[in-house]
Amino acid sequence: MARRPRRKRSPAGRLEDLLDRVSGKGSRERGDRKESNRSGIRVLDIPRNRELFERLVRSDYDYLMRQRFAVGHRNLTDLLPQSVLGRAQNGHGWFTDEWGTCLQFPDATFDRVLTVLEASAPHARGDLVRKRRGDMLRIFSDWILDNLWTPELELVLADGPVFGVELFAGRKVETRAFLTGMVLAGFMDDWTYRETTMMHHKRAFGGGPFHIGGGEILIVDREKFNLCGLGDTGQTVFGDDRLRGLVDAGVIVNRRDVAYRYPEHDQVYFRRCAGDGVSDDLALMYIGRRYGFDAMLGAFTMDAMDTYDKYVVDLAWGGQDTDLARTIQRRFLDREDRPLVDDRAILDLIHFAAKRNDPVITLSSSHRRFIQIEWPAVEPTLLNHWRFLQGEPVADIKLGYSRMPARDFYAVARSRFAAVAEDIAEPSYVEPRRRKDS
């Protein structure tokens, strides 16, 4: 049977796309199309498609910068290139052709994205962006450790609210609750805790076997790692013997008394067990429900740390978020003879938020999505989740890359909470405002 040719868009249709892009129309741009609307995948490489790659990077970055975020512009310029990278590697956003085919660039890197952007914005130079991100994390970590015993904290530093998040401006939190959220979120991706959770919680809420995937962030010698040709280490399971072999070969470095820095070294995620991880949305909501809004803000802040830490100069074992969580636990253990957060609380969080618990869910919002103000909401997604927990009217926004309707997600969340004896009222939804671009 002859293959039916794909119909190319008319010149008028292509012109309409161009005009939409210039005028900044919202989620109707292809920057927010759903995967299900696409007709296939093309895997490309940058050397042979450099002009196309550069054009799509600029278009995708410009599109993201035009969205509404509850964070300062300076932070966005350091955050959004990371989103562009993920979209380039996976064929999301503007990384499609005019027929809707995903254009994936597996060889895209953070520095290659920044090289494109710095042509028109010198502040986007790779070493400068990595240094700013790292400095921001270091300043926050030092500040939080200096104030562990301060009863109340105002989430504002010398240069503005923490991580530029606007809802932090002028806001005070109860320190112990805030730290509790930080520690819980700091360990929910830790492989040791996930492995222990499977032994402690053997069953999912529906009665079937409980399972969760995960891995470890390890520091590697970049030159030796690239020579190995290991590919995407997040897709292949690495057992203990294989990791020991990479340590013996000097690919993975493990001296704790040495300071490792990019570009000689880098941090790489090695998968230890196949399977889905946790839903960050469910995790933050569980923390908010069990420990209060200040704890939810602490967890959200630790999620931001995990995001910015992906591309910095100074590297930390397991990531700076987990490293900070361990330090907080040790400080409390030394002062109070017990850690701030009991291990069982971390295991319960992981069990609750695991994507493959019941009901199964695939949604997990990124930090960028938590701070984005999605139509028809007037507040960021993080606050929409808090309103749900409080029984207040919420906006029926689309969540995550999959654009899952809030109605569907909150139905799953209510079922999960019911399984742990937390009764959440069925939400009511605010009437959508008229879109400015309609």
C-alpha positions in Angstrom: 0.0 0.0 0.0 1.5 3.3 -1.0 2.4 5.6 1.8 0.3 8.7 1.9 2.5 11.8 1.6 2.4 14.2 4.5 0.7 17.5 3.6 2.9 20.5 3.9 1.4 23.5 5.6 0.3 26.3 3.3 2.3 29.5 3.1 -0.6 31.2 4.9 -0.4 28.7 7.7 3.4 29.1 8.0 3.0 32.9 8.1 0.4 32.6 10.8 2.8 30.6 12.9 5.5 33.3 12.4 3.1 36.1 13.3 2.0 34.2 16.5 5.6 33.8 17.5 6.4 37.4 17.1 3.3 38.6 18.8 3.9 36.3 21.8 0.6 34.4 21.8 0.5 31.9 24.7 0.1 28.2 24.8 -1.3 28.0 21.3 2.2 28.3 19.9 3.9 25.0 19.0 6.1 25.7 22.0 3.4 24.1 24.1 2.0 21.4 21.8 1.3 18.0 23.2 3.4 15.0 22.2 0.2 13.2 21.0 -0.3 15.7 18.3 3.0 14.9 16.7 3.6 12.6 13.8 7.0 11.1 14.5 10.6 11.6 15.6 13.7 12.6 13.7 17.1 12.2 15.5 19.6 14.8 14.4 23.1 15.9 15.3 24.4 19.4 15.7 27.4 19.3 13.4 25.3 18.4 10.4 22.3 20.6 11.4 24.0 23.5 13.2 22.0 26.3 11.5 18.7 24.5 12.3 19.8 23.8 15.9 20.7 27.4 16.5 17.5 28.7 15.1 15.4 26.4 17.2 17.3 27.2 20.4 16.7 30.9 19.9 13.1 30.4 19.1 12.5 28.1 22.1 14.3 30.4 24.5 12.4 33.4 23.2 9.1 31.5 23.6 9.9 30.5 27.2 11.0 34.0 28.1 7.6 35.3 27.0 5.7 33.1 29.4 4.5 34.3 32.8 6.7 33.3 35.8 6.6 34.3 39.5 10.4 34.8 39.5 12.7 37.6 38.6 14.1 38.1 35.1 17.7 37.6 36.2 17.0 34.2 37.5 15.0 33.2 34.4 18.0 34.0 32.2 20.1 31.4 34.1 17.2 28.9 34.5 15.6 28.7 31.1 18.6 27.5 29.1 18.3 24.3 31.1 14.7 24.0 29.9 15.8 24.6 26.3 18.4 21.8 26.7 15.8 19.3 27.8 13.4 20.3 25.0 16.2 20.0 22.4 17.2 16.5 23.6 13.6 15.2 23.6 12.1 17.1 20.7 9.8 19.2 22.7 8.6 22.8 22.4 10.0 24.5 19.3 12.1 21.5 18.4 9.7 20.2 15.7 9.4 20.7 12.0 6.4 22.2 10.2 4.6 18.8 10.1 4.9 18.4 13.9 7.7 15.8 13.8 9.9 15.9 16.9 13.4 17.0 16.2 15.7 15.4 18.8 19.3 16.5 19.3 20.8 13.9 21.7 24.2 15.7 21.4 22.8 18.9 22.8 24.5 20.1 26.0 24.0 23.0 28.4 27.1 24.7 27.1 26.1 24.3 23.4 22.8 25.9 24.2 24.5 28.8 25.9 27.0 29.2 23.1 24.0 29.9 20.8 22.4 32.3 23.3 25.6 34.2 24.1 25.9 35.5 20.5 23.2 38.0 21.3 23.5 38.0 25.1 27.2 38.0 26.5 25.9 37.3 30.0 24.8 33.9 28.8 28.4 32.7 28.5 28.7 29.2 29.9 31.3 29.8 32.6 29.4 32.9 33.8 26.0 31.1 34.0 27.5 28.2 35.9 29.3 30.5 38.3 26.2 32.6 39.0 24.1 29.4 39.6 26.7 28.0 41.9 27.2 31.3 43.8 23.5 31.5 44.4 23.4 28.0 45.9 26.4 28.5 48.1 25.1 31.8 49.4 21.7 30.2 50.3 23.3 27.1 51.9 25.6 29.3 54.0 22.7 31.5 55.0 20.4 28.6 56.0 23.2 26.8 58.0 24.0 30.1 59.8 20.3 30.4 60.8 19.3 26.9 61.8 18.5 28.0 65.4 16.7 31.2 64.4 13.0 30.6 65.2 11.7 32.5 62.2 13.3 33.4 58.8 12.5 36.0 56.3 13.1 34.4 52.8 15.0 37.4 51.5 18.8 37.7 51.1 21.0 40.7 50.3 20.2 40.6 46.5 16.4 39.8 46.9 14.1 36.9 47.6 15.6 33.4 47.7 16.2 32.2 44.2 14.3 35.2 42.9 10.9 33.7 43.8 8.5 36.5 44.1 6.2 34.9 46.6 9.2 34.8 49.0 9.5 38.6 49.1 8.7 39.8 52.6 7.5 36.3 53.6 8.5 34.9 57.0 8.5 31.2 57.8 8.8 29.1 60.9 12.4 27.8 60.6 12.0 24.3 61.9 9.0 23.6 59.5 10.9 25.1 56.6 13.9 23.0 57.3 11.8 19.9 57.7 10.4 20.4 54.1 14.0 20.9 52.9 15.3 17.7 54.4 12.3 15.6 53.2 12.7 16.8 49.6 16.5 16.6 49.8 16.3 12.8 50.4 13.4 11.8 48.3 15.6 11.2 45.2 18.4 9.5 47.2 18.8 5.9 46.0 19.5 4.4 49.4 16.3 5.8 50.8 14.3 4.6 47.7 15.8 1.1 48.0 14.9 1.1 51.7 11.4 2.3 50.9 10.8 -0.8 48.8 11.8 -3.0 51.7 9.7 -1.0 54.3 6.6 -0.5 52.1 6.2 -3.8 50.3 2.8 -3.0 48.9 1.3 -0.2 46.9 -2.0 1.4 48.0 -3.9 -1.0 45.7 -2.3 -4.1 47.2 0.1 -4.9 44.5 3.9 -5.0 44.9 5.5 -1.6 45.4 8.3 -0.6 43.1 10.3 2.6 42.4 13.2 3.3 40.2 16.2 5.5 40.9 19.9 6.1 40.7 22.8 8.1 42.0 24.6 11.3 41.0 28.3 10.6 40.8 31.3 12.7 39.9 33.3 11.7 36.8 36.5 12.6 35.0 35.0 14.2 31.9 37.7 13.1 29.5 37.7 9.5 30.6 33.9 9.4 30.8 33.6 10.6 27.2 36.2 8.0 26.0 34.2 5.2 27.5 31.2 5.9 25.3 28.7 4.9 27.9 25.9 6.9 26.3 22.9 7.9 28.4 23.7 6.5 31.9 20.2 7.2 33.0 18.7 4.6 30.6 21.0 1.7 31.6 21.1 0.0 35.0 24.5 0.1 36.7 25.1 -2.6 39.3 27.7 -2.4 42.0 30.3 -4.4 40.1 30.0 -2.2 37.0 30.3 1.0 39.1 33.4 -0.4 40.9 35.0 -1.1 37.5 34.4 2.5 36.5 36.0 3.7 39.8 39.0 1.4 39.3 39.4 2.8 35.8 39.3 6.4 37.1 36.1 7.3 35.3 34.2 7.8 38.5 36.2 9.7 41.1 35.5 9.0 44.8 38.0 10.9 47.0 35.9 12.9 49.5 38.9 15.1 50.4 39.2 16.5 46.9 37.3 19.5 45.5 36.0 18.7 42.0 35.2 21.4 39.5 33.8 21.7 36.0 35.1 21.4 33.3 37.7 18.8 34.4 35.0 16.9 36.2 31.2 16.7 36.0 28.3 15.1 37.8 26.5 12.3 36.0 23.3 10.4 36.9 23.8 6.6 36.9 20.6 4.5 37.1 20.6 1.8 39.7 17.1 0.4 39.2 14.7 0.6 36.3 11.4 2.2 36.8 9.6 5.5 37.5 10.6 7.8 40.3 8.4 10.2 42.3 5.9 12.8 41.3 7.4 16.1 42.6 3.9 17.5 42.6 2.6 14.8 44.9 5.7 15.0 47.1 5.3 18.8 47.7 1.6 18.4 48.3 2.1 15.6 50.8 4.7 17.7 52.7 2.3 20.7 52.7 -0.6 18.6 54.0 1.4 16.8 56.7 3.8 19.6 57.8 2.2 22.9 56.7 2.8 25.6 54.1 6.2 26.6 55.5 7.4 23.0 55.0 6.0 22.9 51.5 8.0 26.1 50.7 11.1 24.4 52.2 10.6 21.4 49.9 10.0 23.7 46.9 13.2 25.5 47.7 15.2 22.3 47.8 13.6 21.3 44.5 15.0 24.6 43.1 18.4 23.8 44.5 18.3 20.4 42.7 17.5 22.1 39.5 20.1 24.8 39.6 22.8 22.4 40.8 22.7 20.4 37.6 25.0 22.9 35.9 27.5 24.6 38.2 31.3 24.9 38.6 31.8 23.4 42.0 30.5 19.8 42.3 29.1 18.1 45.4 28.6 14.3 46.0 25.0 13.3 45.5 24.1 16.9 44.5 24.1 20.0 46.7 20.5 19.5 47.8 21.2 16.1 49.3 24.5 17.3 50.7 22.7 20.2 52.5 20.0 17.9 53.8 22.7 15.6 55.3 24.4 18.6 56.9 21.1 19.8 58.5 20.4 16.3 59.9 23.9 16.1 61.4 23.6 19.6 63.0 20.4 18.6 64.7 21.8 15.2 65.7 24.7 17.0 67.4 22.5 19.5 69.2 19.4 17.5 70.0 20.7 13.9 69.9 18.3 13.1 67.1 18.0 14.2 63.4 15.4 16.8 62.5 13.5 14.3 60.3 13.0 10.6 61.2 14.0 8.2 58.4 10.5 6.7 58.5 9.0 10.1 57.5 11.3 10.1 54.4 10.2 6.5 53.5 6.5 7.4 53.9 7.0 10.4 51.6 8.7 8.4 48.9 6.0 5.7 49.1 3.2 8.2 48.8 4.6 10.2 45.9 5.9 7.2 43.8 4.5 7.4 40.3 3.8 3.7 40.3 1.8 3.7 43.5 -2.0 3.7 43.1 -3.5 5.4 41.2 -0.6 5.4 38.8 0.5 8.8 37.5 3.3 10.0 35.2 3.2 13.8 36.0 6.1 15.4 37.7 6.4 19.2 37.3 9.8 20.8 36.9 10.9 23.8 39.0 10.1 25.9 35.9 6.6 24.6 35.9 6.1 25.2 39.6 6.9 28.9 39.2 5.0 29.3 35.9 1.6 31.1 35.9 -0.4 28.9 33.6 -3.6 30.1 32.0 -6.2 30.6 33.4 -4.5 30.9 36.8 -3.3 34.2 38.2 -0.8 32.5 40.6 2.0 30.0 40.0 1.3 26.3 40.0 2.8 25.8 43.4 0.1 28.1 44.9 -2.6 26.3 42.9 -1.6 23.1 44.6 -1.7 24.7 48.0 -5.2 26.1 47.4 -6.3 22.5 46.6 -4.9 21.3 49.9 -6.8 24.1 51.7 -10.1 23.3 50.0 -10.1 26.7 48.2 -11.2 27.2 44.6 -8.4 26.3 42.1 -7.7 27.0 38.4 -8.1 24.1 36.0 -4.6 24.6 34.6 -2.6 22.2 32.4 0.3 20.6 34.3 3.7 19.5 33.3 5.0 18.7 29.9 2.1 16.3 29.3 -0.3 19.2 30.0 -2.4 17.0 32.3 -5.6 18.8 33.3 -5.6 19.8 36.9 -9.0 18.1 37.3 -7.5 14.7 36.5 -4.4 15.3 38.6 -6.3 16.4 41.7 -8.6 13.4 41.4 -5.4 11.2 41.7 -4.1 13.3 44.5 -7.4 12.9 46.5 -7.2 9.2 46.1 -3.6 9.1 47.3 -4.5 11.2 50.3 -7.5 9.0 51.1 -5.1 6.0 51.2 -3.1 7.7 54.0 -6.3 8.8 55.9 -6.1 12.4 54.7 -9.5 13.7 53.6 -9.2 16.4 50.9 -12.4 18.0 49.7 -13.3 17.7 46.1 -12.1 21.0 44.6 -14.2 23.7 42.9 -12.8 25.5 39.9 -12.7 29.2 39.2 -14.3 30.4 36.0 -11.7 30.9 33.3 -10.9 34.4 32.3 -11.1 35.3 28.6 -7.7 34.7 27.0 -5.9 37.8 25.8 -4.9 36.0 22.6 -8.4 34.8 21.8 
